[in-house]
Amino acid sequence: MNADRIEKETMQGAKKIAHLFKRLLFKAIKPFLPYLIIVILIFMILAMLVASVYSAMPEAGALGGVNPSDEDKKVKQEYEALCDRYNLEDAWLINDAPCEPGGEKYEASPDDSFYPGQGIRKFTVLPDPYGSDKALALKWGQVHAAALYRAYNFGQEEITHKEEITKGLHPYFYYKQSYVYTDGNSETEKSIQYLLVEAFTIEGHYQFHYKWVTETHGSGENKVTITKEELKDTHQLLPNKWQRLEDWLVNEYKLNKVDDVPLARTAVWEAGQGFNEGKEWLRWLIKNKDIGDFVSIAMIPPELIPYFKEAEERFGIPWWFLAAVAFKESSFNPRAENTGTHCYGLMQLTPSNWNHYSVLLGFDPIVDRENPRAQILCGAYMLRELGLKNIDWDGEWKEQTLAVLTFYGGFRGSDATERCREEYATPIWEYADNFRFMDSAIWPVPGYYEISSPFGPRLHSILNTWRDHDGIDIPAPMGQTVVSVSSGVVTHTGNMSDYGLTVVIQDGRHRYLYAHLSKISVADSQSVEPSMKIGEVGSTGLSDGPHLHLGIWDLAKEGWIDPMLVLRGKEEN
């Protein structure tokens, strides 16, 4: 992965979107207007598209972010407000008593779906600790792209029907509540987490399944044991995951279902992805830093780590090597697709390889296509069959894996091996080294493992109102050392509203917020490594005593996730 490659892919994507819109526009107005007017309108629309998609560069502020014009910012805020409202329109809790080990699981199946029903009550936030709801939530760019297409399709000079479009595209979310048991020096404490079990969206109908696990943090008198439900797998039920979006386009825009819909859907979706583009930080990081220096286990999406480790147990390929391949191939995006080769998912298998290996491992090629667990296991199986069976992973494993990586990466020709070494294998080896030597993410307050307030909705101790707690609180003595859980770049130091003295660190996947500090030990733009001291525990800002508030924002999912997923301990069952 390098800056030139990303820049090239960005340009190719922009050209593709422009080409799709040009074809749609040409088809719509050809019967009515002279060719000269067509050329002028195409030029104007392409100019609008280019102006609408603005790039982001990281700032010193906590959120990095973009610098749009005042008008762009106003329009975007209007779309975001609509999305915030309608993403919660059908976000339902489906069980009145929390799940317990051995009890009812409250999970849907293809034959017993929660959609289109209603639950017990609606949520005021999207609470899934894994961020699965935030990843599937309707984004402002998708609504904007659909509104633009509506204006083009009906020959309107202004964008209209924004709320109707948002309502028509909004997702349906269904959650269960489940207990989290924490055993420390005192008696067992119970808290509640809210887990997404079903989502019906414009990019598929998903069902999520969970299993009970136990993990530990610390040892001796500081040992804390946590038992909770963990994401097991994800199924996408529709033979065509775009069915809902395509049906909506047919009904809304009166399209010919056979001829127009695939083109319209591709245009709207890819334009929406362009407006929502969230990779600006990663581009900046790659251009200005050595990306290998910012890769640590904390950067791996936490829900994927159990799947990598399961693949290691089954196929003998170290989890850290498989994670490195996935990062290189897809940047840990289970929906990544190469539009040229149609390789798909975390491990970027071709359609033929996916159909072959998924069946061999007992997966359904359609239902499990979006399942990260299936993608990782199939990729690992293929790598083993290609020749990673007898690698000395404690010896010269890098050179021993080169031939397999050359084939897997699609390098052919007389110079294939050397091109692979330079462009593909070496980055994978660097990532693997960084993942290998860290069994779990660093705990931010060494020696203090109690969680006084977990992630999720809670009654605020000072304000006495229900609020979404976007992180975890770790109580510790005033002045206790706080360390970085990850590699990264410091993007903010200083006071931040209710958070008080705060440090924000960012890598290629997450933004880590350390709040209520009494002292800051790093500077803006400084590079940090895992376990490096960044400050000291305090009680600044809106705080009822000395503690660290740690929040982790997932850049890809555009939302807070439960930090305990990143700080996962060692499983015991």
matplotlib code that plots the C-alpha trace (Angstrom):
import matplotlib.pyplot as plt

x = [0.0, 1.5, 0.5, 0.7, -1.5, -4.1, -4.0, -4.4, -7.3, -9.0, -8.7, -10.0, -13.0, -13.7, -13.5, -15.8, -18.5, -18.3, -18.6, -21.6, -23.4, -22.6, -24.2, -27.3, -27.6, -27.1, -29.8, -32.3, -32.1, -31.1, -34.7, -35.3, -32.3, -29.8, -26.3, -24.7, -26.9, -26.1, -22.3, -22.9, -25.0, -22.6, -19.8, -21.8, -22.8, -19.3, -18.1, -20.8, -19.6, -16.0, -16.9, -19.1, -16.4, -13.8, -10.8, -9.9, -6.5, -5.9, -5.8, -4.5, -8.0, -9.4, -11.5, -9.1, -11.8, -12.4, -12.5, -15.6, -17.1, -19.8, -22.5, -21.1, -21.0, -24.6, -25.8, -23.9, -25.2, -28.8, -28.2, -26.5, -29.4, -31.8, -29.6, -29.3, -33.0, -34.0, -31.2, -33.1, -36.5, -36.6, -33.8, -35.6, -34.8, -36.3, -35.9, -37.1, -34.7, -30.9, -29.4, -27.5, -25.3, -27.4, -30.5, -32.5, -30.3, -32.8, -31.2, -33.0, -32.7, -33.6, -36.9, -37.6, -36.7, -37.4, -37.9, -40.4, -41.7, -41.2, -39.6, -40.2, -38.8, -36.7, -33.1, -31.9, -28.4, -26.8, -25.4, -23.7, -20.3, -18.8, -20.1, -21.9, -24.9, -22.8, -21.1, -24.5, -26.2, -27.4, -24.7, -25.2, -23.4, -25.8, -28.8, -27.1, -26.2, -29.8, -31.1, -28.7, -29.8, -33.4, -32.8, -30.9, -33.6, -36.5, -34.7, -34.9, -32.7, -32.7, -32.3, -35.6, -37.3, -34.3, -36.4, -38.5, -35.4, -33.8, -37.0, -37.2, -33.6, -33.4, -32.2, -34.1, -32.0, -32.9, -30.9, -30.8, -29.6, -27.1, -25.3, -21.6, -20.2, -17.1, -15.3, -12.6, -11.6, -15.1, -18.3, -19.4, -20.8, -23.3, -23.7, -25.6, -24.4, -26.7, -25.9, -27.1, -28.9, -30.5, -30.1, -32.2, -30.4, -29.9, -26.7, -28.2, -30.2, -27.8, -28.2, -25.5, -24.8, -22.9, -21.2, -20.3, -16.6, -14.5, -11.3, -8.9, -7.0, -4.1, -3.0, -2.9, -4.8, -5.3, -6.9, -10.2, -12.3, -15.0, -17.7, -19.8, -21.2, -18.8, -19.6, -19.5, -20.5, -22.5, -24.9, -26.3, -29.6, -30.5, -29.3, -28.8, -27.7, -28.7, -32.3, -33.8, -31.9, -32.7, -36.4, -36.5, -34.8, -37.4, -40.3, -38.9, -37.5, -39.8, -36.8, -36.8, -35.9, -33.8, -31.9, -31.5, -31.4, -27.9, -26.4, -28.4, -27.6, -23.9, -23.9, -25.8, -23.9, -20.4, -21.1, -22.4, -19.2, -17.3, -19.1, -18.6, -15.0, -13.3, -9.7, -8.2, -6.4, -4.9, -3.7, -2.1, -0.4, 1.0, 2.3, 3.9, 4.9, 6.1, 2.8, 4.7, 5.6, 1.9, 0.7, 0.0, -2.5, -4.8, -5.3, -6.9, -10.7, -11.3, -14.1, -11.7, -9.0, -10.9, -11.4, -7.7, -6.8, -9.4, -7.8, -4.4, -5.6, -7.3, -4.7, -1.4, -0.7, 0.0, -2.8, -0.5, 0.5, -3.1, -3.9, -1.1, -2.4, -5.9, -4.6, -2.6, -5.5, -8.4, -7.4, -9.6, -12.8, -15.0, -16.9, -13.9, -14.3, -11.9, -14.2, -11.7, -11.1, -14.2, -12.0, -14.0, -13.7, -11.0, -8.7, -9.7, -10.6, -11.7, -15.3, -14.2, -11.9, -14.5, -17.1, -14.6, -13.2, -16.4, -18.2, -15.3, -15.4, -19.2, -20.2, -22.9, -21.3, -24.2, -25.3, -21.7, -20.2, -20.3, -19.3, -15.8, -15.2, -15.9, -13.7, -10.7, -11.0, -11.4, -8.4, -6.3, -7.3, -6.3, -2.9, -2.3, -3.1, -0.9, 2.1, 2.1, 1.8, 5.5, 6.8, 9.2, 7.5, 10.3, 12.9, 13.3, 9.5, 9.7, 11.6, 9.7, 6.4, 7.5, 6.5, 3.0, 2.6, 3.7, 0.9, -1.7, -1.0, -1.5, 2.1, 3.0, 5.8, 9.6, 10.1, 7.0, 9.0, 11.0, 7.9, 6.0, 8.9, 8.9, 5.2, 3.4, 5.5, 7.7, 4.8, 3.0, 6.2, 6.5, 2.9, 3.2, 6.3, 4.4, 1.3, 3.5, 5.2, 2.2, -0.3, -2.9, -3.3, -1.5, -3.7, -3.8, -3.4, -1.0, -2.0, -5.6, -8.1, -11.4, -14.1, -16.3, -18.5, -18.7, -19.4, -23.0, -26.1, -26.0, -27.4, -24.8, -23.6, -23.5, -26.1, -28.6, -29.7, -29.4, -26.5, -24.5, -21.2, -18.8, -15.9, -14.9, -13.9, -10.8, -10.5, -6.9, -5.0, -4.3, -1.0, -0.9, 0.8, -1.4, 0.2, -0.8, -2.5, -1.4, 1.1, 0.0, 0.3, -0.9, -3.6, -4.7, -3.4, -5.2, -8.6, -11.6, -15.0, -16.3, -13.3, -10.9, -7.2, -7.2, -4.8, -6.0, -3.9, -4.7, -3.5, -4.8, -8.0, -8.9, -8.9, -8.0, -9.2, -7.6, -9.6, -9.7, -5.9, -4.0, -0.8, 0.0, 3.4, 3.3, 3.0, 0.8, 2.1, 4.4, 4.7, 4.0, 4.4, 2.4, 3.2, 4.7, 3.7, 1.3, 0.0, -1.2, -4.6, -6.6, -10.1, -10.3, -13.4, -16.8, -15.5, -16.5, -13.1, -9.7, -10.0, -9.1, -11.9, -10.8, -12.8, -12.1, -13.6, -13.6, -12.7, -14.2, -17.5, -17.6, -18.6, -17.5, -16.8, -16.4, -12.7, -12.8, -13.0, -9.6, -8.2, -9.3, -7.6, -6.8, -9.8, -10.2, -13.2]
y = [0.0, 3.4, 7.0, 6.6, 3.5, 5.2, 8.3, 6.2, 4.3, 7.6, 9.0, 5.8, 5.9, 9.5, 8.8, 5.8, 7.8, 10.6, 8.1, 6.5, 9.8, 10.9, 7.7, 8.2, 11.8, 11.2, 8.5, 10.7, 13.8, 12.4, 12.4, 15.9, 18.2, 18.9, 17.4, 20.8, 21.3, 17.7, 18.5, 21.7, 20.0, 17.2, 19.6, 21.5, 18.3, 17.0, 20.3, 20.1, 16.6, 17.7, 20.6, 18.5, 16.0, 17.7, 16.1, 16.1, 16.8, 16.2, 19.2, 19.6, 19.3, 16.2, 15.2, 15.9, 16.7, 18.7, 22.4, 22.8, 26.1, 27.6, 26.6, 23.0, 22.8, 23.9, 21.4, 18.6, 19.4, 19.3, 15.9, 14.6, 15.8, 13.9, 10.8, 11.1, 11.2, 8.4, 6.1, 5.9, 5.7, 1.9, 1.1, -1.4, -3.3, -6.8, -8.4, -7.1, -9.2, -9.3, -12.5, -14.8, -17.8, -20.8, -18.7, -17.6, -16.1, -13.7, -14.0, -14.0, -16.6, -16.5, -18.2, -16.1, -12.5, -9.5, -7.2, -5.6, -5.8, -3.5, -4.1, -3.1, 0.4, 2.6, 3.7, 7.3, 6.3, 3.5, 1.4, -1.7, -2.0, -3.4, -0.5, -2.8, -0.4, 2.6, 0.9, 0.1, 3.3, 5.7, 8.3, 11.9, 11.2, 8.4, 10.7, 13.5, 11.1, 9.9, 13.4, 14.5, 11.6, 12.5, 16.1, 14.8, 12.2, 14.6, 17.6, 19.7, 22.7, 22.3, 19.4, 18.5, 15.7, 15.3, 14.1, 11.8, 10.2, 9.8, 8.2, 5.9, 4.7, 4.5, 1.3, -1.0, -2.1, -4.7, -5.1, -7.5, -6.6, -8.9, -9.1, -8.4, -10.1, -8.5, -10.4, -8.6, -8.4, -7.6, -9.3, -10.0, -6.9, -6.9, -4.3, -4.4, -4.2, -3.8, -6.1, -5.7, -8.9, -7.8, -5.0, -4.4, -1.7, -0.4, -2.6, -5.9, -7.7, -8.8, -11.1, -11.3, -14.2, -14.2, -16.6, -16.4, -15.9, -15.2, -13.1, -11.8, -8.6, -8.3, -11.0, -11.8, -9.3, -7.1, -9.8, -9.0, -11.6, -10.5, -12.8, -11.5, -12.3, -11.9, -11.6, -15.0, -14.5, -12.3, -13.5, -11.5, -13.0, -11.6, -13.3, -9.7, -7.6, -4.5, -5.6, -2.9, -0.1, -1.2, -1.7, 1.8, 3.3, 1.6, 2.9, 6.4, 7.2, 5.1, 3.2, 0.3, -2.5, -4.5, -1.8, 1.2, -0.1, -1.7, 1.4, 3.8, 1.8, 1.7, 5.4, 6.4, 4.1, 4.9, 8.7, 8.3, 6.5, 9.4, 12.0, 9.9, 9.3, 8.5, 7.6, 11.1, 10.5, 7.2, 8.9, 11.7, 9.1, 7.2, 10.3, 11.8, 8.9, 5.3, 3.4, 0.4, 2.6, 3.0, -0.5, -2.3, -4.9, -2.0, -1.1, -4.4, -4.3, -6.1, -8.3, -9.8, -11.0, -14.1, -15.1, -14.8, -16.8, -19.5, -19.7, -20.1, -23.1, -24.7, -24.2, -23.6, -20.1, -17.5, -15.1, -12.1, -13.1, -13.6, -10.2, -8.6, -10.1, -8.8, -5.3, -5.2, -6.6, -4.8, -2.4, -4.6, -3.9, -7.0, -5.3, -4.3, -5.1, -4.9, -3.8, -5.1, -8.6, -8.8, -10.0, -9.5, -9.2, -9.1, -11.6, -10.5, -14.0, -14.3, -15.4, -18.8, -19.3, -18.1, -20.5, -23.3, -22.8, -21.6, -24.8, -26.9, -25.3, -25.6, -22.0, -20.8, -18.9, -16.4, -16.1, -16.0, -13.7, -10.8, -12.9, -11.8, -15.1, -17.1, -14.7, -15.1, -18.9, -19.3, -17.1, -19.0, -22.3, -21.2, -19.9, -23.2, -25.1, -22.8, -23.8, -22.4, -25.8, -26.3, -22.9, -22.5, -19.6, -19.3, -19.2, -17.7, -17.4, -14.3, -15.8, -19.1, -17.3, -15.2, -17.7, -18.1, -14.4, -13.9, -16.1, -15.0, -11.3, -11.9, -11.3, -12.9, -12.8, -13.1, -10.4, -11.4, -12.4, -9.2, -7.0, -8.9, -8.5, -4.8, -4.0, -6.6, -9.0, -6.5, -4.4, -7.6, -8.8, -5.4, -5.4, -9.0, -8.1, -5.4, -7.6, -10.6, -9.1, -7.9, -10.5, -7.9, -4.1, -2.3, -1.5, 2.3, 2.5, -0.3, -2.1, -0.7, -2.9, -2.0, -0.4, 1.9, 2.9, 0.7, 1.6, 2.4, 4.3, 5.1, 7.5, 10.3, 10.6, 14.4, 15.5, 12.8, 12.3, 9.3, 9.8, 7.6, 6.8, 6.7, 5.0, 3.3, 4.9, 3.4, 4.7, 5.1, 7.4, 11.0, 11.2, 7.5, 7.0, 6.8, 5.1, 4.8, 1.6, 1.9, 3.3, 6.6, 10.3, 12.8, 14.9, 16.9, 17.9, 20.3, 21.1, 19.7, 20.7, 18.1, 15.9, 18.4, 17.8, 15.4, 13.6, 12.3, 9.8, 8.4, 5.5, 4.2, 2.7, 4.3, 7.6, 7.1, 9.7, 9.9, 12.3, 13.9, 14.0, 15.9, 16.2, 15.8, 14.3, 14.4, 17.2, 17.7, 15.8, 13.6, 10.0, 7.5, 3.7, 1.3, 1.6, 5.1, 7.5, 10.2, 11.7, 11.2, 10.3, 13.3, 14.6, 17.6, 18.5, 17.1, 14.4, 13.0, 11.7, 10.7, 8.3, 7.9, 8.1, 6.1, 6.5, 4.8, 6.1, 3.7, 5.8, 3.3, 2.8, 6.5, 5.9, 5.0, 1.4, -0.3, 0.1, -3.3, -4.9, -3.4, -4.1, -7.7, -10.0, -13.7, -15.9, -18.8, -20.6]
z = [0.0, -1.0, -1.8, -5.5, -5.5, -3.4, -5.5, -8.6, -7.2, -6.1, -9.6, -11.2, -8.8, -9.6, -13.4, -13.0, -11.1, -13.6, -16.5, -14.9, -14.3, -17.9, -19.3, -17.2, -18.1, -21.8, -21.8, -20.0, -22.2, -25.6, -26.9, -26.0, -26.5, -29.2, -28.8, -28.1, -25.0, -23.9, -23.9, -21.9, -19.3, -18.9, -18.3, -15.7, -13.9, -13.8, -12.4, -9.7, -8.8, -8.6, -6.4, -4.1, -3.2, -1.1, 0.4, 4.1, 5.7, 9.4, 11.7, 15.2, 16.5, 18.0, 15.1, 12.2, 9.8, 6.7, 5.7, 3.4, 2.4, 4.6, 2.1, 1.8, 5.6, 6.0, 3.4, 4.9, 8.4, 7.1, 5.6, 8.7, 10.9, 8.7, 8.9, 12.7, 13.0, 10.6, 11.6, 14.9, 13.4, 13.6, 16.1, 18.4, 21.6, 21.3, 24.7, 28.1, 30.2, 29.5, 28.1, 30.5, 29.8, 29.0, 28.5, 25.5, 22.8, 21.2, 17.8, 14.4, 11.7, 7.9, 8.7, 11.8, 11.0, 13.3, 10.3, 9.6, 13.1, 16.1, 19.4, 23.0, 22.8, 20.5, 21.1, 21.3, 20.2, 18.1, 21.0, 19.4, 21.0, 17.8, 15.7, 13.3, 13.4, 12.7, 9.7, 8.2, 9.2, 6.4, 5.7, 4.4, 1.2, 0.2, 0.7, -1.2, -4.1, -4.3, -4.2, -7.0, -9.1, -8.6, -9.7, -12.8, -13.6, -13.4, -14.9, -11.7, -11.2, -7.4, -5.0, -3.3, -1.3, 1.0, 4.0, 1.9, 0.4, 3.9, 5.2, 2.2, 2.6, 6.4, 8.1, 10.5, 13.5, 16.1, 19.4, 22.3, 25.8, 27.4, 30.7, 31.1, 34.3, 35.9, 38.7, 40.6, 44.3, 45.3, 44.4, 40.8, 39.1, 36.2, 33.5, 30.3, 26.7, 23.7, 20.7, 17.1, 16.1, 12.8, 10.3, 7.1, 5.1, 1.6, 1.4, 2.6, 5.2, 8.0, 11.0, 13.7, 16.1, 19.3, 21.8, 25.5, 26.3, 29.3, 29.3, 32.0, 32.6, 35.1, 37.5, 41.2, 43.4, 40.3, 38.3, 36.7, 34.8, 32.3, 30.9, 28.0, 24.6, 21.7, 18.0, 16.3, 12.7, 10.3, 7.6, 4.7, 3.7, 0.3, -3.0, -4.3, -1.3, -3.3, -3.6, -1.3, -2.9, -6.4, -5.6, -4.1, -7.2, -9.4, -7.4, -6.8, -10.2, -12.5, -13.9, -16.3, -13.9, -16.4, -18.3, -15.9, -12.4, -12.2, -13.7, -11.5, -8.3, -9.1, -9.8, -6.7, -4.4, -5.7, -5.7, -2.1, -1.1, -2.7, -0.7, 2.5, 1.7, 5.0, 3.9, 3.9, 7.1, 5.9, 2.7, 4.7, 7.0, 4.1, 2.3, 5.4, 7.6, 7.3, 7.7, 9.2, 12.2, 13.0, 12.7, 16.1, 17.2, 18.4, 14.8, 13.9, 14.2, 17.5, 16.1, 13.6, 16.0, 17.2, 13.5, 12.7, 15.8, 14.9, 11.4, 13.0, 15.1, 12.1, 9.4, 11.2, 9.7, 12.5, 13.1, 12.8, 9.3, 8.2, 9.7, 7.8, 4.5, 5.2, 6.0, 2.8, 0.7, 2.1, 4.9, 7.0, 5.0, 4.7, 1.9, -0.2, -3.8, -6.8, -9.6, -12.2, -10.9, -8.7, -5.8, -2.6, 1.1, 3.7, 1.9, -1.6, -3.0, -6.6, -7.2, -8.3, -5.3, -2.9, -4.4, -4.1, -0.6, 1.0, 0.1, 1.3, 4.7, 5.0, 4.3, 2.0, -0.9, -0.9, 2.8, 4.0, 1.4, 3.8, 6.8, 8.0, 9.7, 6.5, 4.5, 6.8, 7.2, 3.4, 2.7, 5.3, 3.8, 0.3, 1.5, 3.2, 0.1, -2.0, 0.1, 3.6, 5.2, 6.2, 7.0, 9.8, 11.5, 14.1, 11.4, 7.9, 7.3, 5.2, 2.3, 2.7, 2.1, -0.9, -3.6, -2.2, -1.8, -5.4, -6.6, -4.1, -4.9, -8.7, -9.8, -13.1, -15.5, -15.5, -12.8, -10.7, -7.7, -7.4, -8.1, -5.4, -2.9, -3.4, -3.8, -1.8, 0.3, 2.1, 3.5, 4.6, 6.4, 8.1, 9.3, 10.4, 12.5, 14.3, 15.0, 16.0, 19.0, 20.8, 22.1, 23.1, 23.1, 26.0, 29.0, 29.4, 33.2, 34.1, 37.3, 37.5, 35.7, 37.4, 35.1, 37.1, 34.1, 31.0, 27.4, 26.4, 27.6, 31.3, 33.9, 34.2, 37.9, 37.8, 35.3, 36.4, 32.8, 30.4, 28.1, 25.7, 27.5, 24.5, 26.3, 29.6, 32.9, 34.7, 38.3, 39.5, 42.0, 41.0, 39.0, 38.0, 34.6, 31.5, 28.5, 24.8, 23.9, 20.2, 17.8, 16.2, 15.8, 18.5, 16.9, 20.0, 23.4, 25.8, 27.2, 25.5, 27.0, 29.5, 28.9, 30.6, 29.8, 26.9, 24.5, 21.2, 19.2, 15.8, 13.7, 10.4, 11.9, 15.2, 17.1, 20.8, 23.3, 26.8, 29.0, 32.5, 32.7, 35.3, 33.2, 29.5, 28.5, 24.7, 22.1, 19.0, 15.9, 18.0, 17.0, 19.8, 20.3, 22.5, 26.2, 25.8, 28.6, 27.4, 30.6, 34.2, 35.7, 36.9, 37.4, 35.1, 33.2, 34.1, 36.5, 39.9, 40.9, 39.5, 36.6, 33.0, 30.4, 27.3, 24.1, 20.8, 17.6, 14.6, 11.5, 9.1, 10.9, 11.9, 15.5, 19.0, 19.8, 23.1, 24.1, 25.9, 22.5, 21.6, 25.1, 25.0, 27.5, 27.1, 26.6, 29.1, 27.5]

ax = plt.figure().add_subplot(projection="3d")
ax.plot(x, y, z, "-o")
ax.set_aspect("equal")
plt.show()
